[in-house]
Amino acid sequence: MPIETSRDSANLPHPDVIAQEIVEDLRAALEQFEAPTDDLGSKAIL
């Protein structure tokens, strides 16, 4: 795998944007896990 150059990293979003997208993805995934337990009347243990 080639080493990333500064030119390649210039095309990346700001780290805060990447972090926010990760948080949103994790929240969406958590909601998907919680939905079946809600349907069953159970509470998820977190």
C-alpha positions, 0 to 999 in steps of 0.5 A: 500500500503506498504511503499517503502524501500530503496531497492525498490528505488535502482531499479528506474532510476535516477530522471533526466532520469525519468524527461526526459522521462516525457518531451518526453512523454508530447512533443509527446502528444502535437504533437498529439494535434497540428496535428489536428489543423494543418490539419484544418489550425488553430493555437493552442493557448499555 
